Amino acid sequence: MQLDTLGLVHEFLRRTVRPGAVCIDATAGKGRDTALLCRLAGPEGRVLAFDIQPQAVEQTRALLEGEGLQAEVYLDSHANLARYAPPESVDCVVFNFGRLPGGDPRIFTRAESSLQAIDAGLALLRPGGVMAMALYYGGENGDTERDAVLAHLSKLDQRRFSVLVGSWTNRRGQPPIPVFLWKEG
Ligand SMILES: C[S@@+](CC[C@H](N)C(=O)[O-])C[C@H]1O[C@@H](n2cnc3c(N)ncnc32)[C@H](O)[C@@H]1O
């Protein structure tokens, strides 16, 4: 099967998230990223997941229950991440921006809260921690969030963070942009 952005993000997570890790899924959606984080962090780990859409919280909880996995799933904006964990205590933060397939079409991630959430996530990451993103754009999402997120990431202090932004140079359409970030140790 051909690799796509979500597949690439999952491969990155498999290679970086270790048993016992503390992980945040900042956009729970259907819960697939949350479930992967739970499997990778294992029973000694802690996984927190956030979504502002009740339908997403329900779907994530149902998926976890069906797979025998456990996470703390919160109906709250990722802009409030800092309320849920101490600074520099988190190993991995995942963002899968955009909208919930089959969900309320009026609800999607937006530049202002996404930037707040990224900054909150950066403060929560421990040195050596990682962040992974799938950044959607075009169509109903427009380009505002993509432009704001990429501009924000490009201004991060290179002594504190390393950010890699991918581009699918020969893919048609508007495939989400994969972003990988490391907090320096
Ligand atoms: C592309 S989906 C996420 C897919 C998900 N990671 C999965 O594995 O199925 C994006 C999600 O972000 C959620 N969202 C939008 N704004 C949000 C916010 N401010 N805080 C948290 N979640 C938000 C949407 O409700 C939607 O479910």
The ligand as a Tripos MOL2 file, in Angstrom:
@<TRIPOS>MOLECULE
LIG
   27    29     1     0     0
SMALL
NO_CHARGES

@<TRIPOS>ATOM
      1 C1         -8.7480   15.1820   11.1650 C.3       1 LIG1
      2 S1         -9.6670   14.9910   12.6500 S.3       1 LIG1
      3 C2         -8.6090   14.0300   13.6650 C.3       1 LIG1
      4 C3         -8.4810   12.5870   13.2620 C.3       1 LIG1
      5 C4         -8.0030   11.6830   14.3750 C.3       1 LIG1
      6 N1         -6.6900   12.0080   14.8760 N.3       1 LIG1
      7 C5         -8.1440   10.2170   14.0670 C.2       1 LIG1
      8 O1         -7.1820    9.4520   14.2580 O.co2     1 LIG1
      9 O2         -9.2330    9.8010   13.6750 O.co2     1 LIG1
     10 C6         -9.5410   16.6010   13.3940 C.3       1 LIG1
     11 C7        -10.2870   16.7080   14.7130 C.3       1 LIG1
     12 O3         -9.9140   17.9290   15.3550 O.3       1 LIG1
     13 C8        -10.9950   18.3240   16.1390 C.3       1 LIG1
     14 N2        -10.8320   19.7100   16.5840 N.ar      1 LIG1
     15 C9        -11.1580   20.8580   15.9500 C.ar      1 LIG1
     16 N3        -10.8310   21.9280   16.6940 N.ar      1 LIG1
     17 C10       -10.2920   21.4330   17.8510 C.ar      1 LIG1
     18 C11        -9.7820   22.0410   19.0390 C.ar      1 LIG1
     19 N4         -9.7290   23.3700   19.1710 N.pl3     1 LIG1
     20 N5         -9.3270   21.2340   20.0230 N.ar      1 LIG1
     21 C12        -9.3530   19.8810   19.8860 C.ar      1 LIG1
     22 N6         -9.8310   19.2520   18.7950 N.ar      1 LIG1
     23 C13       -10.2890   20.0240   17.7820 C.ar      1 LIG1
     24 C14       -12.1950   18.0740   15.2330 C.3       1 LIG1
     25 O4        -13.3960   17.9990   15.9710 O.3       1 LIG1
     26 C15       -11.8110   16.7420   14.5690 C.3       1 LIG1
     27 O5        -12.3820   15.6440   15.2150 O.3       1 LIG1
@<TRIPOS>BOND
     1     1     2 1
     2     2     3 1
     3     2    10 1
     4     3     4 1
     5     4     5 1
     6     5     6 1
     7     5     7 1
     8     7     8 2
     9     7     9 1
    10    10    11 1
    11    11    12 1
    12    11    26 1
    13    12    13 1
    14    13    14 1
    15    13    24 1
    16    14    15 ar
    17    14    23 ar
    18    15    16 ar
    19    16    17 ar
    20    17    18 ar
    21    17    23 ar
    22    18    19 1
    23    18    20 ar
    24    20    21 ar
    25    21    22 ar
    26    22    23 ar
    27    24    25 1
    28    24    26 1
    29    26    27 1
@<TRIPOS>SUBSTRUCTURE
     1 LIG1         1 GROUP 0 **** ****
